[in-house]
Amino acid sequence: YGADVMTPHIDGLAESGICFNRGYVTTGVCNASRYALVTGEYPSRCRTPAFRKMFPKDVPTEPAFNTNLADNQDIISSVLKKAGYATGFVGKWHLGGFDRNSFHHFKTSKVMAPSWRASDDDVDPSDPKISAILEHNHAISREGIKKFGFDYAEAIGNNPEGFKSRNLNFHNPEWITEAAVNFLNQSKDEPFFLYLNHTLHHIPHPQESLLIGDPRNTAGGYLDKAPDIMAPRREIFERVVREGFRPETAYCTWMDDALGVVLNRLGELGISDNTLIIYVADNNVPAKGTIYEDGVRVPFIVRYPNRVHGAQRSDRLVQNIDIAPTAFDVAEATPPDSMHLDGESMMPLMTGEKEKIHDELFFEIGWTRACCTERWKYL
C-alpha cells in the first residue's frame, strides 16, 4: 500500500492479485474481528451463553473482546472439512473454545507492569518445568481448536505479552511458518484450507523480538533446535539496512520473509496457481479499538491465478465477513442453516461478473456503530 518498507513478497502478492483499497474488518480489535472472519457474521451475533446472558434479546450488544466461539458452532473450517478439505490452523487463535481452568501456570518473580513494559523476571524458558507447563497448555489449545473442524492445529498461541514474563515476551514467526509448511507438505495431494495467523506486528514490539529474541522460545515449550525455515534474524536486519531501508522497519521484512517461505513452498509443490490466498489484517493500528477508518480499514489482498486476473486495484467495498462465503463459493461447499452469513462471496466481483457486492458496510465495537458507502461514512 505504498509504505517505505522492504516487503517484496507482500508486494508481489498484490501485483499478481487484487489489492482492495477499501478492504475492511467489522471491528477494531482482534477477538471480535477474528470471529467475523471465521463465521462470516457480525460479532454481535455471538452465541456463547456468557455473551447472550450479558446481552439478552432486545438489549444492545457491546462486541469487543467477548465474542468467542460457542461449543459445536460451525465455522469456515468445519464447513470445508465436511466438503472434503484437509483443514489446518497455525498461529494466533484468540477465539476461546477450550477450558482455561485446565491450564497450568507458573509464577513470575515480580509484579508485572503493563505488558509493553514487562519487567525482567526469573522465568527460564529452557527450564524443563516451565517448558512442560507450556507444552501442557499447548496440547489443551490444540484439542480445543480441533473441535471447530481443524484436522491440524500447531504452533498455537495468542499475543506473547499474555505470558506476563519478560523472558517469554517475544514473537516467533519461524515456529509458526514451520508449522504452516508442515501442513502444506501433509496436504499437498488433497484440497486444503490453511488458516495462518502471525502474531506480528502486535505488541510486544516485534523489532525487539527480531534483534534479541531466542527462536527456541515458543508458546508450546522450549525447542531443542531453532527452526531452520527462514534466514537468520540478524541477517534479515542487515539486509534491510544494506538495501537502504530504515532499520526500525526490519520487523516488516521479517514477516514478509515468513510469507515468502509459504508462497515458495506452494510453488515448489506445483499448486500455487490453484490456491486462493487472502492476505488481511484483523484491525488497523493508528485507531485500534475504534471503528474510525484507521481502526477498521486494513490491507486486503486476494490472489487466485487460475480464476482471477492479477495486477488489479479495486475501490469496491469488501469486508472480512466476505471471506467465509468466498471460501464456500470456491470449494462448492454448502454452509448449514445454523450459520448466519452476513457477508457475500467476492468471486463474482473479482471475476467481473458483478460490479460490486456491497452498497454499504456495517461496523460495531462496544456501544459504537457505523456504516459506510463508497462515498460516505456515518459513525
Order of alpha helices (4+ residues) and beta strands (2+ residues): alpha-beta-beta-alpha-alpha-alpha-beta-alpha-beta-alpha-beta-alpha-alpha-alpha-beta-alpha-beta-beta-beta-alpha-alpha-beta-beta-beta
